[in-house]
Amino acid sequence: MEHIDDRQIKADDRQYVLHSWTRQKDVHPKIIRKANGIFFWDEAGRKFYDMCSQLVYLNVGHHHPKLMEEFKHIGEIPLASPGFATASKAELAKKIIEVAPENMAKVFFANGGADSNDHAVKIARMFTGRYKIFSRYRSYHGATFGAGNLSGESRRFTVEPGLPGFIKFETPYLYRETVHFDSEEAAADFYLERLNNQILYEGPDTIAAIFMETIPGSNGVLIPPKGYMEGVRELCTKYGILMICDEVMAGFGRTGKMFAVEHFDIKPDIMTFAKGVTCGYSPLGGVIVSREIADYFDDHVLMTGLTYSGHTVSTQIGCATLDIYKEEHLVEHAAEMGEVLADRLEQLKRFASVGDVRCIGLFAAVELVKDKATKEPLIAYGMDYGKDKAGLMSKFVGLLMAHGFYTYSHESSVMIAPPLIITADELNEAMDLFEQALTDFEKLYLFPRQNLMAPQN
């Protein structure tokens, strides 16, 4: 590609590109000039710790040598439409089934997370003959029309009025729950009873699937209470409802397990994936189905498809990526580094603005508040993309960037999800920057009249 100077790139970007989830007049993007490992550098030569793996997909880090080598051989790979068998498609499907829960049997490939979720809904409806799909509030499944209807947060509003049959239920969110529970198990029982009632109200025989992010990601890494996921599995089995787990963000080592469902004593009927399967080096997603569902489609037509299903280049990159997870023991490493991160997050609770921290593996969120006693959030629900866009959360994320810590926020939670290759030293260095930014934030915006941070226990 012909070299274009930075000013021209930015001018062309502003004139011709529409950026997602923002008013275009607010867009002032940086340019990534180079990247390596957990770091990238902008056009001014400033170095940043990539502490959200771009959009929680760069698990193996930037410019991984094995994947760079793989790209040299792309020209040797013949392109093939979905009706052909190809070496990379067959190999990747086999590799995925080998690391998936033991009841899983086949893979349907898609382009990314949102359309994987769309196809999973269609498969569930075909298999069960039912039409209703339960999904949760405070969830995000993608921005296509189908995945938007699945989603349970404010980004779904642009697809409403929505499709018939999409039903929402509550996500366990213990930090903001007004009911007091003596234990996590008691909290799980509370939410499960409400879900059971809602299933009865809607008619169990009309419900095809309960569709959940195993661990809601961008909505704040909301880790389910003990017994909850197992309880949902029991309800699904009781009423003949499929359990679908969205592993788009949480899958492929992010939580310290290959898939987040492994943290629980469950076997879903369907799982969706994307992001970590190629770590963003090429677009790819997919739907993993159980043996029972796979056998059903031996005798019934699978009435879904897409042009690039099993694209040979993407599946070739996927094969190499799964080899990296195994060869470099990245899943185990993510679990070890998750303990380091969890310790640093606990230390953040001394800050007056830190309401809650949640962490599982290298999948974490820091929830900020204006007042710990009242738990008043820094930004009101659904206001990320409205008039509060330039509010307190944006100011904090800006301070993080100024300190060289790159990530994003959603509502009052800040994501921390670095590449799985991060070392303990790098993680501690990055969290030092986070603390510096948080100190500055409280002095400048929350407690400007105080010279010192106002710690609370």
Secondary structure, DSSP 8 states (H G I E B T S, - for coil): -----HHHHHHHHHHH---TTS-GGG-----EEEEEBTEEEETT--EEEETTHHHHT-TT-BT-HHHHHHHTTGGGS----TTS--HHHHHHHHHHHHHS-TTEEEEEEESSHHHHHHHHHHHHHHHHS--EEEEESS----SSHHHHHH--SGGGGGG-S--TTEEEE----GGG-SS--SSHHHHHHHHHHHHHHHHHHH-GGGEEEEEEESS--TTT-----TTHHHHHHHHHHHHT-EEEEE-TTTTTTTTSSSSGGGGTT---SEEEE-GGGTTTSS--EEEEEEHHHHHHHHHS------TTTT-HHHHHHHHHHHHHHHHTTHHHHHHHHHHHHHHHHHHGGGSTTEEEEEEETTEEEEEEEEETTTTEESS-TT-TTTGGGGSHHHHHHHHHHHTTEE--EETTEEEE---TT--HHHHHHHHHHHHHHHHHHIIIIISTT-SS-----
